[in-house]
Amino acid sequence: MAQTSTNVYSLNAVGYINVTVLPGYNIIADQLYDSSGSNTVNNLLNDADGHLDGYVLYKWNGTGFVIDTGDSIAGTPSGWDNNGVETLNPGEGAWLYNPKTTNVTLTFVPKHR
């Protein structure tokens, strides 16, 4: 048991951030450094099981929005329509539209090499 007056750190700490996404439009950001160098939407918001169907990500690229929609079509792999190749690096944000009527929790976990 750690004492309150002593700072205790673990070298094996695993960090993550849970972000609650409300119905409608939300501003999200990934605040964790990814040492693999791949902060793509596919890595951060993986939709392999189709749970993000209908979600829309809007990321400003300086001249307009890059738009990507979570989509799983029967018979094809689930994922993002634009292949989720846009990045969401620390310091970058994006709008995420939640089409559902309930809150959803997204968990951001850094990947390490």
C-alpha positions as CSV (number, residue, x, y, z in Angstrom):
1,M,0.0,0.0,0.0
2,A,1.4,3.4,-1.0
3,Q,1.5,6.2,1.5
4,T,-0.1,9.5,0.5
5,S,3.0,11.5,1.2
6,T,5.2,9.4,-1.1
7,N,5.1,9.5,-4.9
8,V,5.0,5.9,-6.2
9,Y,5.6,5.2,-9.9
10,S,5.5,1.9,-11.8
11,L,7.7,1.3,-14.8
12,N,5.0,-1.0,-16.1
13,A,2.2,1.5,-16.1
14,V,-0.3,1.2,-18.9
15,G,-2.1,4.4,-19.8
16,Y,-5.4,4.9,-21.5
17,I,-8.0,7.6,-21.8
18,N,-11.8,7.0,-21.8
19,V,-13.8,9.6,-23.8
20,T,-17.5,9.7,-23.5
21,V,-19.1,10.6,-26.8
22,L,-22.7,12.0,-26.6
23,P,-25.3,11.6,-29.3
24,G,-24.7,14.2,-32.0
25,Y,-21.5,16.1,-32.7
26,N,-18.5,15.9,-30.3
27,I,-14.9,17.2,-30.5
28,I,-12.4,14.5,-29.8
29,A,-8.6,14.3,-29.6
30,D,-6.1,11.6,-29.0
31,Q,-3.8,12.9,-26.2
32,L,-1.5,9.9,-26.0
33,Y,1.8,9.6,-27.9
34,D,1.9,6.5,-30.1
35,S,5.6,5.3,-30.3
36,S,4.7,3.1,-33.4
37,G,4.2,6.4,-35.3
38,S,0.7,5.4,-36.4
39,N,-2.0,7.6,-34.9
40,T,-4.4,6.8,-37.8
41,V,-8.1,6.7,-37.3
42,N,-8.0,2.9,-38.1
43,N,-5.6,2.3,-35.2
44,L,-7.3,4.7,-32.7
45,L,-10.9,4.0,-33.5
46,N,-10.9,0.5,-34.9
47,D,-14.2,-0.5,-36.4
48,A,-13.4,-4.1,-37.2
49,D,-16.5,-5.3,-35.5
50,G,-18.8,-2.6,-36.9
51,H,-19.6,-0.9,-33.6
52,L,-18.9,2.5,-35.1
53,D,-21.4,2.0,-38.1
54,G,-22.8,5.4,-39.0
55,Y,-20.3,7.4,-37.0
56,V,-18.7,10.2,-39.1
57,L,-15.3,11.8,-38.4
58,Y,-14.6,15.3,-39.7
59,K,-11.0,16.4,-39.6
60,W,-9.9,19.9,-40.9
61,N,-6.9,19.7,-43.2
62,G,-6.3,23.4,-43.6
63,T,-8.5,23.9,-46.6
64,G,-11.5,21.7,-46.0
65,F,-12.7,18.7,-44.0
66,V,-11.6,15.1,-44.6
67,I,-14.7,13.1,-43.9
68,D,-14.7,9.4,-43.0
69,T,-17.7,7.3,-42.1
70,G,-17.7,4.1,-40.1
71,D,-19.3,1.4,-42.2
72,S,-19.7,-2.3,-42.3
73,I,-21.4,-3.7,-45.3
74,A,-22.5,-7.4,-45.3
75,G,-19.8,-9.5,-46.9
76,T,-17.0,-6.9,-46.6
77,P,-14.6,-6.1,-43.8
78,S,-15.9,-3.4,-41.4
79,G,-14.0,-0.2,-41.2
80,W,-13.9,3.4,-42.3
81,D,-15.1,4.3,-45.8
82,N,-12.0,6.4,-46.4
83,N,-9.9,3.5,-44.9
84,G,-9.2,5.5,-41.7
85,V,-5.8,6.7,-43.0
86,E,-6.1,10.2,-41.6
87,T,-4.1,10.8,-38.5
88,L,-5.2,12.1,-35.1
89,N,-1.9,13.0,-33.5
90,P,-1.5,14.6,-30.1
91,G,-2.5,18.2,-30.5
92,E,-4.9,17.5,-33.3
93,G,-8.7,17.3,-32.9
94,A,-11.7,16.3,-35.0
95,W,-15.4,16.3,-34.9
96,L,-17.0,12.9,-34.4
97,Y,-20.7,12.5,-35.1
98,N,-22.5,9.8,-32.9
99,P,-25.7,8.7,-34.7
100,K,-26.9,6.7,-31.7
101,T,-29.3,7.9,-29.0
102,T,-27.0,6.9,-26.2
103,N,-23.6,7.9,-24.9
104,V,-20.7,5.7,-26.1
105,T,-17.3,5.4,-24.4
106,L,-14.2,5.4,-26.6
107,T,-11.0,4.1,-25.1
108,F,-7.7,5.5,-26.5
109,V,-4.7,3.3,-25.8
110,P,-1.2,4.1,-27.0
111,K,0.5,1.4,-29.1
112,H,4.2,0.7,-28.5
113,R,6.8,-0.8,-30.8
